Amino acid sequence: MYVKHSNISLEEDPNTVIWKYLDLSKFLDLLLSERMFMSRSDKFEDQYEGTFSEPTYEEIKKIAENNPKFLDYYKSHRESIVVSSWHINEYESFAMWQIFTKNNEGLAIQSTLGRLKEALQPEHNFEQYIGEVNYIDYKKEYIPFENTFFPFLFKRKSFQYEREVRVLTDVSTKKLTINDGLKIHIDINTLIEKIYIHPKSENWYKKLVIELVEKLGFGFEIEKSDLESDILI
């Protein structure tokens, strides 16, 4: 089930290219467990995750005057929403390499929106949505709240560079207590179209990644980073 709303957009083209930048240990954990880690929404660095803009908050406060539990529900609900973030971009992003990898090591998974949808496997009847993040002015713009996933599909304009699409899972109906996050089943071969190795990584590191992928029996392509291209003069 996917979010549809006038304020909520989901890129319709299944060939839309998406990326996830991560270090080798997280990549190996993904391959070995065949599970994708989803972070608890209130554990992100951005403290505004899952909260409301000022216009929406004022409206909710009015509703909560006669129903105090209404506001408490939204506050506590952040603990039950887990998120997997992906970056929409036709090409590699130098900024994403800088932000999500360290010491000139790491990888980028290249996939598509269609592959991500297909790779997600039903997880104990959890409610799952995929939606594109909207970047707004939290002082002026309104966030709809008729669906409990909507607050997690908005961020402040200062995060626009992320160009984020999210997988959202609600575990509240299962009364699960999660700490930092949750791993959900995913079809690795469907999910991953290609992987790119950090453009500034050393040859031993590139060789290590290639050997690990081969020994684990995965057949997806391993590409040289476009940012590593030779300079032509």
C-alpha positions as CSV (number, residue, x, y, z in Angstrom):
1,M,0.0,0.0,0.0
2,Y,1.5,3.3,-1.0
3,V,0.8,6.9,0.1
4,K,-1.4,8.9,-2.3
5,H,-2.3,12.4,-1.4
6,S,-2.3,15.9,-3.0
7,N,0.5,16.8,-0.6
8,I,2.3,13.5,-0.7
9,S,4.1,12.4,-3.9
10,L,5.5,9.1,-5.0
11,E,7.6,9.0,-8.2
12,E,5.5,6.9,-10.5
13,D,8.2,5.7,-12.9
14,P,9.5,2.3,-11.7
15,N,12.8,3.1,-13.5
16,T,13.6,6.1,-11.2
17,V,17.1,5.5,-10.0
18,I,17.7,5.4,-6.3
19,W,20.8,5.0,-4.2
20,K,22.0,4.0,-0.7
21,Y,25.5,5.0,0.5
22,L,26.9,2.9,3.3
23,D,30.1,1.4,4.8
24,L,31.3,-2.1,4.2
25,S,30.1,-3.6,7.5
26,K,26.6,-2.4,6.9
27,F,26.7,-3.7,3.3
28,L,27.9,-7.2,4.5
29,D,25.2,-7.3,7.2
30,L,22.7,-6.6,4.4
31,L,24.0,-9.4,2.2
32,L,24.5,-12.0,5.0
33,S,21.2,-11.5,6.8
34,E,19.2,-10.6,3.7
35,R,17.4,-8.1,5.8
36,M,17.3,-4.3,5.4
37,F,17.8,-2.2,8.6
38,M,15.2,0.4,9.2
39,S,15.9,3.1,11.8
40,R,13.5,4.1,14.5
41,S,12.2,7.6,13.4
42,D,13.0,9.3,16.7
43,K,16.6,8.2,16.6
44,F,17.6,10.3,13.6
45,E,19.9,13.2,14.1
46,D,17.2,15.6,12.9
47,Q,15.0,16.1,16.0
48,Y,12.1,17.3,13.8
49,E,11.6,13.8,12.4
50,G,7.9,12.8,12.6
51,T,7.0,16.2,14.2
52,F,4.6,18.8,12.8
53,S,5.1,22.2,11.3
54,E,3.8,25.2,13.3
55,P,0.4,25.6,11.4
56,T,-0.4,21.9,11.9
57,Y,0.7,21.9,15.5
58,E,-1.7,24.8,16.3
59,E,-4.5,22.9,14.7
60,I,-3.7,19.7,16.7
61,K,-3.5,21.7,19.9
62,K,-7.1,22.8,19.4
63,I,-8.2,19.2,18.8
64,A,-6.2,18.1,21.9
65,E,-8.1,20.6,24.2
66,N,-11.0,18.1,24.3
67,N,-8.9,15.0,23.8
68,P,-5.5,15.2,25.6
69,K,-4.5,11.8,24.5
70,F,-4.6,12.9,20.8
71,L,-1.3,14.8,21.1
72,D,0.3,12.1,23.3
73,Y,-0.4,9.5,20.6
74,Y,1.5,11.5,18.0
75,K,4.5,11.9,20.3
76,S,4.7,8.3,21.3
77,H,4.0,7.0,17.7
78,R,7.4,8.1,16.6
79,E,8.8,5.1,18.5
80,S,6.8,2.7,16.4
81,I,7.7,4.1,12.9
82,V,10.9,2.7,11.3
83,V,12.5,4.2,8.2
84,S,14.8,3.2,5.4
85,S,16.1,6.2,3.4
86,W,17.1,6.3,-0.2
87,H,18.5,9.0,-2.4
88,I,16.8,9.8,-5.8
89,N,19.4,10.7,-8.4
90,E,20.2,9.7,-12.0
91,Y,23.9,9.8,-11.1
92,E,26.3,9.3,-8.2
93,S,26.4,12.1,-5.7
94,F,29.7,13.5,-4.5
95,A,27.9,15.0,-1.5
96,M,26.4,11.6,-0.5
97,W,29.8,10.0,-0.6
98,Q,31.1,12.7,1.7
99,I,28.2,12.5,4.2
100,F,27.6,8.7,4.5
101,T,31.1,7.2,4.1
102,K,34.4,7.7,5.9
103,N,38.1,7.3,5.3
104,N,37.7,7.0,1.5
105,E,35.9,3.6,2.0
106,G,32.3,2.6,1.4
107,L,29.9,1.5,-1.2
108,A,26.8,2.8,-3.0
109,I,23.9,0.5,-3.9
110,Q,22.2,1.5,-7.1
111,S,18.6,0.4,-7.4
112,T,15.3,1.6,-8.8
113,L,12.0,2.4,-7.3
114,G,10.5,-0.6,-9.1
115,R,13.2,-2.9,-7.8
116,L,12.7,-1.6,-4.2
117,K,9.0,-2.2,-4.3
118,E,9.4,-5.7,-5.7
119,A,12.2,-6.6,-3.2
120,L,10.2,-5.7,-0.2
121,Q,8.6,-8.8,1.3
122,P,5.5,-8.9,3.5
123,E,6.7,-8.6,7.1
124,H,4.3,-10.0,9.6
125,N,1.5,-7.9,8.1
126,F,3.3,-4.7,9.1
127,E,1.8,-1.7,7.3
128,Q,4.4,-0.4,4.8
129,Y,4.4,2.7,2.7
130,I,6.9,4.2,0.2
131,G,6.8,8.0,-0.2
132,E,8.9,10.8,-1.5
133,V,9.9,13.4,1.1
134,N,8.5,16.9,0.8
135,Y,10.8,19.8,1.9
136,I,8.8,22.7,3.4
137,D,9.0,25.8,5.6
138,Y,8.0,24.5,9.0
139,K,7.0,28.0,10.1
140,K,4.5,28.6,7.3
141,E,3.5,25.4,5.6
142,Y,0.9,22.8,6.6
143,I,1.6,19.0,7.1
144,P,-1.6,16.9,6.7
145,F,-2.2,14.4,9.6
146,E,-5.1,12.4,8.4
147,N,-2.7,9.5,7.8
148,T,-0.2,8.7,10.6
149,F,2.7,8.2,8.0
150,F,2.4,11.8,6.6
151,P,4.5,13.5,9.3
152,F,7.4,11.3,8.3
153,L,7.3,12.4,4.7
154,F,8.1,16.0,5.4
155,K,11.4,17.7,6.3
156,R,12.8,21.2,6.5
157,K,14.0,22.9,3.3
158,S,17.6,22.8,4.6
159,F,17.5,19.0,3.8
160,Q,16.5,19.4,0.2
161,Y,19.9,18.1,-1.0
162,E,18.9,14.6,0.3
163,R,16.2,14.1,-2.4
164,E,14.9,11.4,-0.2
165,V,12.4,8.6,-0.8
166,R,11.5,6.5,2.2
167,V,10.2,3.1,3.1
168,L,8.1,3.5,6.2
169,T,6.9,0.6,8.4
170,D,4.5,0.9,11.4
171,V,5.1,-1.8,14.0
172,S,2.6,-0.4,16.6
173,T,-0.1,-3.0,15.9
174,K,2.3,-5.7,16.9
175,K,3.1,-4.0,20.2
176,L,6.8,-4.5,19.5
177,T,9.4,-2.7,21.5
178,I,12.3,-1.7,19.3
179,N,15.5,0.0,20.3
180,D,17.5,1.6,17.5
181,G,15.6,0.0,14.7
182,L,14.3,-3.2,13.0
183,K,15.5,-5.4,10.2
184,I,13.0,-6.5,7.6
185,H,13.3,-9.2,4.9
186,I,14.4,-8.1,1.5
187,D,15.2,-9.9,-1.7
188,I,18.8,-8.9,-2.3
189,N,19.2,-9.9,-5.9
190,T,16.0,-8.0,-6.8
191,L,17.0,-4.9,-4.8
192,I,20.5,-4.4,-6.0
193,E,21.1,-3.6,-9.6
194,K,24.7,-2.4,-9.2
195,I,27.2,-1.4,-6.6
196,Y,29.8,1.3,-6.8
197,I,32.9,1.3,-4.8
198,H,34.1,4.6,-3.2
199,P,35.9,6.6,-5.9
200,K,38.9,7.3,-3.6
201,S,39.3,3.8,-2.2
202,E,42.6,1.9,-2.7
203,N,43.0,-1.1,-4.9
204,W,43.2,-3.6,-2.1
205,Y,39.8,-2.4,-0.9
206,K,38.2,-2.7,-4.3
207,K,39.6,-6.2,-4.6
208,L,38.3,-7.1,-1.2
209,V,34.7,-6.0,-2.1
210,I,34.8,-7.9,-5.4
211,E,36.0,-11.1,-3.7
212,L,33.5,-10.9,-0.9
213,V,30.5,-10.4,-3.3
214,E,31.7,-13.3,-5.4
215,K,32.3,-15.7,-2.4
216,L,28.8,-14.9,-1.1
217,G,27.4,-15.9,-4.5
218,F,25.8,-12.7,-5.6
219,G,25.8,-11.8,-9.3
220,F,25.1,-8.1,-9.4
221,E,27.4,-5.8,-11.2
222,I,30.3,-4.0,-9.5
223,E,31.0,-0.7,-11.2
224,K,33.9,1.7,-11.1
225,S,32.8,5.0,-9.7
226,D,32.1,7.7,-12.3
227,L,33.9,10.1,-10.1
228,E,37.1,8.1,-10.5
229,S,37.3,8.7,-14.2
230,D,40.6,9.7,-15.7
231,I,41.1,13.3,-16.5
232,L,41.4,14.0,-20.2
233,I,43.5,16.9,-21.3
